[in-house]
Amino acid sequence: MSRFIFYLILINMMTSMVSLTPRILISGSGSGTILSLVLALIIGIVMTYILVSLFSHFPGLGLPEILEAYAPKWFAKPILLFLG
């Protein structure tokens, strides 16, 4: 039964994306919507590359383990709570 709920949610998301996104892009094309999408794509790729390269220095460790090993507890706990 949960599989069919997932399918329903997926179909609703795809329908909303196909029906609403072009209308939003066309109506906002004069105010920088297209430029912001392109900039978001470029900035997202750069930030992902930086994050992957930083985590590659600690193979097999996640952020909690890295913070536990290299950061003081007064700094690590609030960061993990904020990100959680």
Z-matrix of the N, CA and C atoms (Angstrom, degrees):
N
C 1 1.439
C 2 1.522 1 111.32
N 3 1.329 2 119.15 1 -37.56
C 4 1.457 3 121.00 2 -178.74
C 5 1.530 4 111.39 3 -66.23
N 6 1.324 5 116.34 4 -26.38
C 7 1.459 6 119.89 5 178.07
C 8 1.524 7 110.08 6 -63.61
N 9 1.321 8 117.66 7 -39.80
C 10 1.451 9 121.02 8 -178.73
C 11 1.524 10 111.97 9 -72.37
N 12 1.316 11 117.36 10 -31.68
C 13 1.467 12 120.27 11 174.74
C 14 1.522 13 109.45 12 -66.75
N 15 1.325 14 116.24 13 -41.61
C 16 1.461 15 120.25 14 176.18
C 17 1.522 16 110.72 15 -60.12
N 18 1.328 17 117.47 16 -44.76
C 19 1.464 18 120.90 17 178.16
C 20 1.522 19 111.47 18 -60.83
N 21 1.336 20 117.38 19 -41.06
C 22 1.453 21 121.42 20 179.41
C 23 1.522 22 111.16 21 -63.22
N 24 1.324 23 116.50 22 -44.81
C 25 1.462 24 120.28 23 178.48
C 26 1.515 25 110.42 24 -63.90
N 27 1.326 26 117.55 25 -42.59
C 28 1.460 27 121.44 26 179.53
C 29 1.523 28 111.91 27 -62.90
N 30 1.307 29 117.67 28 -43.95
C 31 1.468 30 121.24 29 178.62
C 32 1.528 31 110.69 30 -64.77
N 33 1.331 32 117.93 31 -41.27
C 34 1.460 33 120.62 32 177.74
C 35 1.524 34 111.97 33 -63.61
N 36 1.327 35 116.88 34 -40.30
C 37 1.457 36 120.07 35 177.72
C 38 1.519 37 111.12 36 -64.66
N 39 1.322 38 117.40 37 -43.19
C 40 1.466 39 120.54 38 -179.78
C 41 1.526 40 110.83 39 -66.81
N 42 1.301 41 117.50 40 -38.76
C 43 1.457 42 120.69 41 178.88
C 44 1.520 43 111.03 42 -65.36
N 45 1.312 44 117.04 43 -43.04
C 46 1.465 45 120.12 44 177.90
C 47 1.514 46 111.14 45 -62.95
N 48 1.326 47 116.20 46 -40.56
C 49 1.454 48 120.10 47 -179.35
C 50 1.524 49 111.04 48 -65.30
N 51 1.310 50 117.12 49 -41.99
C 52 1.464 51 120.89 50 -177.13
C 53 1.522 52 110.83 51 -72.89
N 54 1.330 53 117.82 52 -36.07
C 55 1.463 54 119.09 53 -175.25
C 56 1.521 55 113.26 54 -87.46
N 57 1.325 56 118.57 55 -34.92
C 58 1.461 57 120.64 56 -174.18
C 59 1.522 58 114.43 57 -95.76
N 60 1.311 59 118.52 58 -34.63
C 61 1.458 60 121.06 59 -174.18
C 62 1.523 61 113.34 60 -60.84
N 63 1.337 62 120.34 61 -47.31
C 64 1.470 63 117.89 62 178.67
C 65 1.528 64 113.10 63 -61.28
N 66 1.318 65 117.05 64 -37.12
C 67 1.465 66 120.43 65 178.87
C 68 1.525 67 110.61 66 -63.96
N 69 1.331 68 117.20 67 -42.22
C 70 1.460 69 121.20 68 179.43
C 71 1.526 70 110.35 69 -66.60
N 72 1.325 71 116.92 70 -42.49
C 73 1.462 72 119.95 71 179.98
C 74 1.518 73 112.15 72 -65.53
N 75 1.320 74 117.48 73 -40.27
C 76 1.460 75 120.34 74 -179.79
C 77 1.520 76 110.39 75 -69.12
N 78 1.322 77 118.20 76 -42.41
C 79 1.460 78 119.93 77 -178.82
C 80 1.523 79 112.17 78 -70.18
N 81 1.318 80 118.24 79 -27.66
C 82 1.460 81 120.75 80 -178.73
C 83 1.507 82 114.17 81 -101.55
N 84 1.318 83 117.89 82 10.25
C 85 1.467 84 119.65 83 -175.44
C 86 1.527 85 112.16 84 -66.41
N 87 1.307 86 118.38 85 -25.82
C 88 1.453 87 120.45 86 179.06
C 89 1.512 88 113.50 87 -81.89
N 90 1.314 89 118.08 88 -14.88
C 91 1.464 90 120.44 89 -176.29
C 92 1.523 91 113.23 90 -107.26
N 93 1.312 92 118.45 91 15.85
C 94 1.461 93 121.15 92 173.82
C 95 1.509 94 115.61 93 94.70
N 96 1.323 95 118.32 94 17.72
C 97 1.461 96 120.18 95 -178.62
C 98 1.525 97 111.76 96 -66.15
N 99 1.312 98 116.43 97 -44.21
C 100 1.463 99 120.18 98 -178.36
C 101 1.526 100 110.53 99 -65.90
N 102 1.335 101 116.78 100 -42.90
C 103 1.463 102 120.75 101 178.97
C 104 1.523 103 110.89 102 -62.74
N 105 1.328 104 117.12 103 -40.34
C 106 1.459 105 119.62 104 179.67
C 107 1.526 106 111.60 105 -66.46
N 108 1.328 107 118.00 106 -34.84
C 109 1.464 108 120.07 107 176.21
C 110 1.524 109 111.39 108 -65.13
N 111 1.318 110 117.10 109 -41.93
C 112 1.466 111 120.91 110 179.45
C 113 1.525 112 110.03 111 -66.31
N 114 1.340 113 116.77 112 -44.52
C 115 1.463 114 119.87 113 178.63
C 116 1.521 115 111.50 114 -64.08
N 117 1.323 116 117.95 115 -39.20
C 118 1.464 117 121.18 116 178.38
C 119 1.525 118 110.90 117 -63.42
N 120 1.307 119 117.25 118 -38.42
C 121 1.468 120 120.80 119 177.69
C 122 1.521 121 110.65 120 -63.96
N 123 1.317 122 117.19 121 -46.81
C 124 1.469 123 120.89 122 -178.78
C 125 1.522 124 110.77 123 -65.88
N 126 1.330 125 117.57 124 -46.89
C 127 1.457 126 120.64 125 -179.63
C 128 1.525 127 111.11 126 -64.65
N 129 1.330 128 118.15 127 -37.76
C 130 1.452 129 121.47 128 177.53
C 131 1.523 130 112.66 129 -63.66
N 132 1.328 131 116.49 130 -40.93
C 133 1.470 132 120.04 131 178.03
C 134 1.522 133 110.49 132 -65.01
N 135 1.333 134 117.62 133 -43.57
C 136 1.469 135 121.24 134 -179.73
C 137 1.528 136 110.56 135 -64.48
N 138 1.324 137 116.92 136 -43.97
C 139 1.466 138 119.54 137 -179.76
C 140 1.528 139 111.69 138 -66.47
N 141 1.327 140 117.68 139 -36.44
C 142 1.463 141 120.81 140 176.82
C 143 1.519 142 110.58 141 -64.97
N 144 1.335 143 117.19 142 -41.86
C 145 1.465 144 121.01 143 178.04
C 146 1.527 145 110.89 144 -61.89
N 147 1.329 146 116.75 145 -42.99
C 148 1.467 147 120.29 146 179.38
C 149 1.525 148 110.43 147 -64.23
N 150 1.324 149 117.67 148 -44.15
C 151 1.463 150 121.11 149 -179.25
C 152 1.528 151 111.57 150 -64.00
N 153 1.323 152 117.31 151 -42.46
C 154 1.465 153 120.65 152 179.17
C 155 1.523 154 110.27 153 -65.71
N 156 1.321 155 117.62 154 -40.57
C 157 1.463 156 119.41 155 179.63
C 158 1.526 157 111.38 156 -68.10
N 159 1.330 158 117.90 157 -34.27
C 160 1.464 159 119.79 158 176.81
C 161 1.529 160 111.57 159 -68.47
N 162 1.322 161 117.12 160 -42.06
C 163 1.463 162 119.87 161 179.82
C 164 1.532 163 112.01 162 -72.48
N 165 1.313 164 118.82 163 -20.66
C 166 1.463 165 120.41 164 179.57
C 167 1.528 166 111.75 165 -69.91
N 168 1.327 167 117.60 166 -17.69
C 169 1.460 168 120.59 167 176.43
C 170 1.529 169 111.95 168 -74.53
N 171 1.335 170 117.03 169 -14.17
C 172 1.459 171 122.54 170 -179.43
C 173 1.529 172 108.93 171 -126.18
N 174 1.327 173 118.62 172 74.51
C 175 1.468 174 120.14 173 -175.91
C 176 1.526 175 112.25 174 -64.41
N 177 1.314 176 115.37 175 133.50
C 178 1.452 177 121.79 176 177.02
C 179 1.514 178 115.16 177 81.48
N 180 1.338 179 117.91 178 0.93
C 181 1.453 180 120.87 179 -178.98
C 182 1.519 181 110.25 180 -111.51
N 183 1.319 182 115.20 181 145.74
C 184 1.449 183 120.83 182 174.14
C 185 1.515 184 109.96 183 -99.53
N 186 1.324 185 115.82 184 178.94
C 187 1.463 186 120.00 185 -178.64
C 188 1.527 187 113.10 186 -60.37
N 189 1.339 188 119.92 187 -42.70
C 190 1.479 189 117.86 188 178.34
C 191 1.528 190 113.21 189 -60.68
N 192 1.322 191 116.85 190 -40.15
C 193 1.468 192 119.65 191 179.99
C 194 1.525 193 111.17 192 -68.68
N 195 1.316 194 117.28 193 -38.66
C 196 1.464 195 120.72 194 179.39
C 197 1.525 196 109.87 195 -65.47
N 198 1.338 197 116.51 196 -45.39
C 199 1.457 198 119.08 197 179.73
C 200 1.524 199 111.86 198 -65.94
N 201 1.321 200 116.60 199 -36.77
C 202 1.466 201 119.86 200 179.05
C 203 1.521 202 111.31 201 -64.80
N 204 1.322 203 116.84 202 -36.25
C 205 1.460 204 120.44 203 -176.85
C 206 1.529 205 113.32 204 -82.15
N 207 1.327 206 118.23 205 -32.62
C 208 1.453 207 119.95 206 -169.55
C 209 1.523 208 115.55 207 -119.98
N 210 1.319 209 119.19 208 -6.16
C 211 1.465 210 120.99 209 -177.91
C 212 1.523 211 109.90 210 -121.47
N 213 1.326 212 116.55 211 151.49
C 214 1.466 213 117.92 212 175.56
C 215 1.526 214 111.36 213 -68.36
N 216 1.327 215 115.68 214 154.24
C 217 1.469 216 119.76 215 -175.59
C 218 1.523 217 112.20 216 -64.08
N 219 1.324 218 117.87 217 -34.62
C 220 1.458 219 120.36 218 -179.22
C 221 1.526 220 111.22 219 -65.45
N 222 1.321 221 117.69 220 -20.30
C 223 1.461 222 122.23 221 178.03
C 224 1.522 223 111.04 222 -95.47
N 225 1.324 224 116.92 223 -40.07
C 226 1.469 225 121.38 224 -173.94
C 227 1.526 226 112.33 225 -69.60
N 228 1.324 227 117.39 226 -43.10
C 229 1.473 228 119.48 227 -176.81
C 230 1.528 229 113.08 228 -62.88
N 231 1.346 230 120.04 229 -47.97
C 232 1.465 231 118.58 230 178.17
C 233 1.531 232 113.34 231 -63.95
N 234 1.323 233 117.50 232 -34.66
C 235 1.467 234 120.22 233 178.61
C 236 1.519 235 109.89 234 -64.99
N 237 1.322 236 117.37 235 -45.51
C 238 1.464 237 120.20 236 179.44
C 239 1.517 238 111.86 237 -66.67
N 240 1.321 239 117.88 238 -36.88
C 241 1.471 240 120.43 239 176.13
C 242 1.521 241 111.02 240 -65.39
N 243 1.321 242 116.67 241 -41.29
C 244 1.464 243 120.66 242 179.16
C 245 1.524 244 111.35 243 -64.93
N 246 1.324 245 116.74 244 -44.24
C 247 1.468 246 120.35 245 -179.47
C 248 1.521 247 111.76 246 -72.80
N 249 1.332 248 117.13 247 -27.19
C 250 1.467 249 120.99 248 179.06
C 251 1.495 250 110.93 249 -73.56
